[in-house]
C-alpha cells in the first residue's frame, strides 16, 4: 500500500513538472518568435 501511495505521488509530481516544462517552453518559443519577427522588421 505504501508503495502505491509513493507511486501516485511521484506520478502527480511528474505531471506537474511536465506541465511547468511545457508552459515555460511555450513561453520561450513565443518570446523567440517575437524577437525574430521584430529583428526582421527592424532590418527593413
C-alpha distance matrix in Angstrom:
0.0 3.8 5.4 5.2 6.5 8.8 10.0 10.8 12.6 14.3 15.4 16.8 18.6 20.0 21.3 22.9 24.4 25.8 27.3 29.0 30.3 31.7 33.4 34.9 36.0 37.6 39.4 40.6 42.0 43.7 45.3 46.4 47.9 49.8 51.1 52.4 54.0 55.7 56.9 58.4 60.1 61.6 63.1 65.3
3.8 0.0 3.8 5.4 5.2 6.3 8.7 10.0 10.7 12.3 14.2 15.5 16.5 18.2 20.0 21.3 22.5 24.3 25.8 27.1 28.5 30.2 31.8 33.0 34.3 36.2 37.7 38.7 40.4 42.1 43.5 44.6 46.3 48.1 49.3 50.6 52.4 53.9 55.0 56.8 58.5 59.7 61.3 63.6
5.4 3.8 0.0 3.8 5.4 5.1 6.2 8.6 9.9 10.4 12.2 14.3 15.2 16.2 18.2 19.9 20.7 22.2 24.2 25.6 26.5 28.2 30.2 31.3 32.3 34.2 36.0 36.8 38.3 40.3 41.7 42.6 44.3 46.3 47.4 48.5 50.4 52.0 53.0 54.6 56.5 57.8 59.2 61.5
5.2 5.4 3.8 0.0 3.8 5.4 5.1 6.2 8.6 9.7 10.4 12.3 14.2 15.1 16.4 18.4 19.8 20.9 22.5 24.4 25.5 26.7 28.7 30.2 31.1 32.7 34.7 35.8 37.1 38.8 40.5 41.5 43.0 44.9 46.3 47.4 49.1 50.8 52.0 53.4 55.2 56.7 58.2 60.3
6.5 5.2 5.4 3.8 0.0 3.8 5.4 5.1 6.2 8.5 9.8 10.6 12.3 14.1 15.3 16.6 18.3 19.9 21.1 22.7 24.2 25.7 27.2 28.7 30.0 31.6 33.2 34.5 36.1 37.5 39.1 40.4 41.9 43.6 45.0 46.4 48.0 49.5 50.8 52.4 54.0 55.4 57.1 59.2
8.8 6.3 5.1 5.4 3.8 0.0 3.8 5.4 5.1 6.0 8.5 9.9 10.4 12.0 14.1 15.3 16.2 18.1 19.8 21.0 22.2 24.1 25.7 26.8 28.0 30.0 31.5 32.5 34.2 35.9 37.2 38.3 40.1 41.9 43.0 44.4 46.2 47.6 48.7 50.5 52.2 53.5 55.0 57.3
10.0 8.7 6.2 5.1 5.4 3.8 0.0 3.8 5.4 5.0 6.1 8.6 9.8 10.3 12.1 14.2 15.0 16.2 18.2 19.8 20.7 22.2 24.2 25.5 26.3 28.2 30.1 31.0 32.4 34.2 35.8 36.7 38.3 40.3 41.5 42.6 44.4 46.1 47.2 48.7 50.5 52.0 53.4 55.6
10.8 10.0 8.6 6.2 5.1 5.4 3.8 0.0 3.8 5.4 5.0 6.2 8.6 9.8 10.5 12.4 14.2 15.3 16.5 18.5 19.9 21.0 22.7 24.4 25.5 26.9 28.8 30.1 31.4 32.9 34.7 35.9 37.2 39.0 40.5 41.8 43.3 45.0 46.3 47.8 49.4 50.9 52.6 54.6
12.6 10.7 9.9 8.6 6.2 5.1 5.4 3.8 0.0 3.8 5.4 5.1 6.1 8.5 9.8 10.6 12.2 14.2 15.3 16.6 18.3 19.9 21.2 22.6 24.1 25.7 27.2 28.5 30.2 31.6 33.0 34.4 36.0 37.6 38.9 40.4 42.0 43.5 44.8 46.5 48.1 49.4 51.1 53.3
14.3 12.3 10.4 9.7 8.5 6.0 5.0 5.4 3.8 0.0 3.8 5.4 5.1 6.0 8.5 9.8 10.3 12.1 14.1 15.2 16.2 18.1 19.9 20.9 22.0 24.0 25.7 26.5 28.2 30.0 31.3 32.3 34.1 35.9 37.1 38.3 40.2 41.7 42.8 44.5 46.3 47.5 49.1 51.3
15.4 14.2 12.2 10.4 9.8 8.5 6.1 5.0 5.4 3.8 0.0 3.8 5.5 5.1 6.1 8.6 9.8 10.5 12.2 14.2 15.2 16.3 18.3 19.9 20.7 22.3 24.3 25.4 26.7 28.4 30.1 31.1 32.5 34.5 35.9 37.0 38.6 40.4 41.6 43.0 44.8 46.3 47.8 49.9
16.8 15.5 14.3 12.3 10.6 9.9 8.6 6.2 5.1 5.4 3.8 0.0 3.8 5.4 5.1 6.2 8.6 9.9 10.6 12.4 14.2 15.3 16.6 18.4 19.8 21.1 22.7 24.3 25.7 27.0 28.7 30.1 31.5 33.1 34.7 36.1 37.5 39.0 40.5 42.1 43.5 45.0 46.8 48.8
18.6 16.5 15.2 14.2 12.3 10.4 9.8 8.6 6.1 5.1 5.5 3.8 0.0 3.8 5.4 5.1 6.1 8.6 9.8 10.6 12.3 14.2 15.4 16.5 18.1 19.9 21.2 22.4 24.2 25.7 27.0 28.3 30.1 31.6 32.8 34.4 36.1 37.4 38.7 40.5 42.1 43.3 45.0 47.3
20.0 18.2 16.2 15.1 14.1 12.0 10.3 9.8 8.5 6.0 5.1 5.4 3.8 0.0 3.8 5.4 5.0 6.1 8.5 9.8 10.4 12.2 14.2 15.3 16.1 18.1 19.9 20.7 22.2 24.1 25.6 26.5 28.2 30.1 31.3 32.4 34.3 35.9 36.9 38.5 40.4 41.7 43.2 45.4
21.3 20.0 18.2 16.4 15.3 14.1 12.1 10.5 9.8 8.5 6.1 5.1 5.4 3.8 0.0 3.8 5.5 5.2 6.2 8.7 9.8 10.5 12.3 14.3 15.2 16.4 18.4 19.8 21.0 22.4 24.3 25.5 26.8 28.6 30.2 31.4 32.8 34.5 35.9 37.3 38.9 40.5 42.2 44.1
22.9 21.3 19.9 18.4 16.6 15.3 14.2 12.4 10.6 9.8 8.6 6.2 5.1 5.4 3.8 0.0 3.8 5.4 5.0 6.2 8.6 9.9 10.6 12.3 14.1 15.3 16.6 18.2 19.9 21.1 22.6 24.2 25.7 27.1 28.6 30.2 31.6 32.9 34.5 36.2 37.5 38.9 40.8 42.9
24.4 22.5 20.7 19.8 18.3 16.2 15.0 14.2 12.2 10.3 9.8 8.6 6.1 5.0 5.5 3.8 0.0 3.8 5.4 5.1 6.2 8.6 10.0 10.6 12.0 14.1 15.4 16.3 18.2 19.9 21.0 22.2 24.1 25.7 26.8 28.3 30.1 31.4 32.6 34.4 36.1 37.3 38.9 41.2
25.8 24.3 22.2 20.9 19.9 18.1 16.2 15.3 14.2 12.1 10.5 9.9 8.6 6.1 5.2 5.4 3.8 0.0 3.8 5.4 4.9 6.1 8.6 9.9 10.3 12.1 14.2 15.1 16.2 18.1 19.8 20.7 22.1 24.1 25.5 26.5 28.2 30.0 31.1 32.6 34.4 35.9 37.3 39.5
27.3 25.8 24.2 22.5 21.1 19.8 18.2 16.5 15.3 14.1 12.2 10.6 9.8 8.5 6.2 5.0 5.4 3.8 0.0 3.8 5.4 5.1 6.2 8.6 9.8 10.6 12.4 14.2 15.4 16.5 18.4 19.8 21.0 22.6 24.3 25.7 26.9 28.6 30.1 31.6 33.0 34.6 36.4 38.3
29.0 27.1 25.6 24.4 22.7 21.0 19.8 18.5 16.6 15.2 14.2 12.4 10.6 9.8 8.7 6.2 5.1 5.4 3.8 0.0 3.8 5.5 5.2 6.1 8.4 9.8 10.6 12.1 14.2 15.3 16.4 18.1 19.8 21.1 22.4 24.2 25.7 26.9 28.3 30.2 31.6 32.8 34.7 36.9
30.3 28.5 26.5 25.5 24.2 22.2 20.7 19.9 18.3 16.2 15.2 14.2 12.3 10.4 9.8 8.6 6.2 4.9 5.4 3.8 0.0 3.8 5.5 5.3 5.9 8.4 9.9 10.3 12.1 14.0 15.2 16.1 18.0 19.8 20.9 22.2 24.0 25.5 26.6 28.3 30.1 31.3 32.9 35.1
31.7 30.2 28.2 26.7 25.7 24.1 22.2 21.0 19.9 18.1 16.3 15.3 14.2 12.2 10.5 9.9 8.6 6.1 5.1 5.5 3.8 0.0 3.8 5.6 5.1 6.0 8.6 9.8 10.5 12.1 14.2 15.2 16.3 18.2 19.9 20.9 22.3 24.2 25.5 26.8 28.5 30.1 31.7 33.6
33.4 31.8 30.2 28.7 27.2 25.7 24.2 22.7 21.2 19.9 18.3 16.6 15.4 14.2 12.3 10.6 10.0 8.6 6.2 5.2 5.5 3.8 0.0 3.8 5.4 5.1 6.2 8.6 10.0 10.5 12.3 14.2 15.3 16.5 18.3 19.9 21.1 22.5 24.2 25.8 27.0 28.5 30.5 32.4
34.9 33.0 31.3 30.2 28.7 26.8 25.5 24.4 22.6 20.9 19.9 18.4 16.5 15.3 14.3 12.3 10.6 9.9 8.6 6.1 5.3 5.6 3.8 0.0 3.8 5.4 5.0 6.1 8.6 9.7 10.4 12.1 14.1 15.3 16.4 18.2 19.8 20.9 22.3 24.2 25.7 26.8 28.7 30.9
36.0 34.3 32.3 31.1 30.0 28.0 26.3 25.5 24.1 22.0 20.7 19.8 18.1 16.1 15.2 14.1 12.0 10.3 9.8 8.4 5.9 5.1 5.4 3.8 0.0 3.8 5.4 5.0 6.2 8.5 9.8 10.4 12.1 14.2 15.2 16.3 18.2 19.9 20.9 22.4 24.3 25.6 27.1 29.3
37.6 36.2 34.2 32.7 31.6 30.0 28.2 26.9 25.7 24.0 22.3 21.1 19.9 18.1 16.4 15.3 14.1 12.1 10.6 9.8 8.4 6.0 5.1 5.4 3.8 0.0 3.8 5.4 5.2 6.1 8.6 9.8 10.5 12.2 14.2 15.3 16.4 18.2 19.8 21.1 22.5 24.3 26.0 27.8
39.4 37.7 36.0 34.7 33.2 31.5 30.1 28.8 27.2 25.7 24.3 22.7 21.2 19.9 18.4 16.6 15.4 14.2 12.4 10.6 9.9 8.6 6.2 5.0 5.4 3.8 0.0 3.8 5.5 5.0 6.1 8.5 9.8 10.5 12.2 14.2 15.3 16.4 18.1 19.9 21.0 22.4 24.5 26.4
40.6 38.7 36.8 35.8 34.5 32.5 31.0 30.1 28.5 26.5 25.4 24.3 22.4 20.7 19.8 18.2 16.3 15.1 14.2 12.1 10.3 9.8 8.6 6.1 5.0 5.4 3.8 0.0 3.8 5.4 5.2 6.1 8.5 9.9 10.5 12.2 14.2 15.3 16.3 18.3 20.0 21.0 22.7 25.0
42.0 40.4 38.3 37.1 36.1 34.2 32.4 31.4 30.2 28.2 26.7 25.7 24.2 22.2 21.0 19.9 18.2 16.2 15.4 14.2 12.1 10.5 10.0 8.6 6.2 5.2 5.5 3.8 0.0 3.8 5.4 5.0 6.0 8.5 9.8 10.4 12.1 14.1 15.1 16.4 18.2 19.8 21.2 23.2
43.7 42.1 40.3 38.8 37.5 35.9 34.2 32.9 31.6 30.0 28.4 27.0 25.7 24.1 22.4 21.1 19.9 18.1 16.5 15.3 14.0 12.1 10.5 9.7 8.5 6.1 5.0 5.4 3.8 0.0 3.8 5.5 5.2 6.2 8.6 9.9 10.6 12.2 14.2 15.4 16.5 18.3 20.2 21.9
45.3 43.5 41.7 40.5 39.1 37.2 35.8 34.7 33.0 31.3 30.1 28.7 27.0 25.6 24.3 22.6 21.0 19.8 18.4 16.4 15.2 14.2 12.3 10.4 9.8 8.6 6.1 5.2 5.4 3.8 0.0 3.8 5.5 5.2 6.1 8.6 9.9 10.5 12.1 14.2 15.3 16.4 18.5 20.6
46.4 44.6 42.6 41.5 40.4 38.3 36.7 35.9 34.4 32.3 31.1 30.1 28.3 26.5 25.5 24.2 22.2 20.7 19.8 18.1 16.1 15.2 14.2 12.1 10.4 9.8 8.5 6.1 5.0 5.5 3.8 0.0 3.8 5.5 5.1 6.2 8.6 9.9 10.5 12.3 14.3 15.3 16.7 19.1
47.9 46.3 44.3 43.0 41.9 40.1 38.3 37.2 36.0 34.1 32.5 31.5 30.1 28.2 26.8 25.7 24.1 22.1 21.0 19.8 18.0 16.3 15.3 14.1 12.1 10.5 9.8 8.5 6.0 5.2 5.5 3.8 0.0 3.8 5.4 5.1 6.2 8.6 9.8 10.6 12.4 14.3 15.6 17.4
49.8 48.1 46.3 44.9 43.6 41.9 40.3 39.0 37.6 35.9 34.5 33.1 31.6 30.1 28.6 27.1 25.7 24.1 22.6 21.1 19.8 18.2 16.5 15.3 14.2 12.2 10.5 9.9 8.5 6.2 5.2 5.5 3.8 0.0 3.8 5.4 5.0 6.1 8.5 9.8 10.5 12.2 14.4 16.0
51.1 49.3 47.4 46.3 45.0 43.0 41.5 40.5 38.9 37.1 35.9 34.7 32.8 31.3 30.2 28.6 26.8 25.5 24.3 22.4 20.9 19.9 18.3 16.4 15.2 14.2 12.2 10.5 9.8 8.6 6.1 5.1 5.4 3.8 0.0 3.8 5.4 5.1 6.0 8.5 9.8 10.5 12.4 14.8
52.4 50.6 48.5 47.4 46.4 44.4 42.6 41.8 40.4 38.3 37.0 36.1 34.4 32.4 31.4 30.2 28.3 26.5 25.7 24.2 22.2 20.9 19.9 18.2 16.3 15.3 14.2 12.2 10.4 9.9 8.6 6.2 5.1 5.4 3.8 0.0 3.8 5.5 5.1 6.2 8.7 10.0 10.8 13.1
54.0 52.4 50.4 49.1 48.0 46.2 44.4 43.3 42.0 40.2 38.6 37.5 36.1 34.3 32.8 31.6 30.1 28.2 26.9 25.7 24.0 22.3 21.1 19.8 18.2 16.4 15.3 14.2 12.1 10.6 9.9 8.6 6.2 5.0 5.4 3.8 0.0 3.8 5.5 5.2 6.3 8.7 10.2 11.4
55.7 53.9 52.0 50.8 49.5 47.6 46.1 45.0 43.5 41.7 40.4 39.0 37.4 35.9 34.5 32.9 31.4 30.0 28.6 26.9 25.5 24.2 22.5 20.9 19.9 18.2 16.4 15.3 14.1 12.2 10.5 9.9 8.6 6.1 5.1 5.5 3.8 0.0 3.8 5.4 5.1 6.2 8.8 10.4
56.9 55.0 53.0 52.0 50.8 48.7 47.2 46.3 44.8 42.8 41.6 40.5 38.7 36.9 35.9 34.5 32.6 31.1 30.1 28.3 26.6 25.5 24.2 22.3 20.9 19.8 18.1 16.3 15.1 14.2 12.1 10.5 9.8 8.5 6.0 5.1 5.5 3.8 0.0 3.8 5.5 5.2 6.4 9.2
58.4 56.8 54.6 53.4 52.4 50.5 48.7 47.8 46.5 44.5 43.0 42.1 40.5 38.5 37.3 36.2 34.4 32.6 31.6 30.2 28.3 26.8 25.8 24.2 22.4 21.1 19.9 18.3 16.4 15.4 14.2 12.3 10.6 9.8 8.5 6.2 5.2 5.4 3.8 0.0 3.8 5.5 5.4 7.0
60.1 58.5 56.5 55.2 54.0 52.2 50.5 49.4 48.1 46.3 44.8 43.5 42.1 40.4 38.9 37.5 36.1 34.4 33.0 31.6 30.1 28.5 27.0 25.7 24.3 22.5 21.0 20.0 18.2 16.5 15.3 14.3 12.4 10.5 9.8 8.7 6.3 5.1 5.5 3.8 0.0 3.8 5.5 5.7
61.6 59.7 57.8 56.7 55.4 53.5 52.0 50.9 49.4 47.5 46.3 45.0 43.3 41.7 40.5 38.9 37.3 35.9 34.6 32.8 31.3 30.1 28.5 26.8 25.6 24.3 22.4 21.0 19.8 18.3 16.4 15.3 14.3 12.2 10.5 10.0 8.7 6.2 5.2 5.5 3.8 0.0 3.8 5.5
63.1 61.3 59.2 58.2 57.1 55.0 53.4 52.6 51.1 49.1 47.8 46.8 45.0 43.2 42.2 40.8 38.9 37.3 36.4 34.7 32.9 31.7 30.5 28.7 27.1 26.0 24.5 22.7 21.2 20.2 18.5 16.7 15.6 14.4 12.4 10.8 10.2 8.8 6.4 5.4 5.5 3.8 0.0 3.8
65.3 63.6 61.5 60.3 59.2 57.3 55.6 54.6 53.3 51.3 49.9 48.8 47.3 45.4 44.1 42.9 41.2 39.5 38.3 36.9 35.1 33.6 32.4 30.9 29.3 27.8 26.4 25.0 23.2 21.9 20.6 19.1 17.4 16.0 14.8 13.1 11.4 10.4 9.2 7.0 5.7 5.5 3.8 0.0
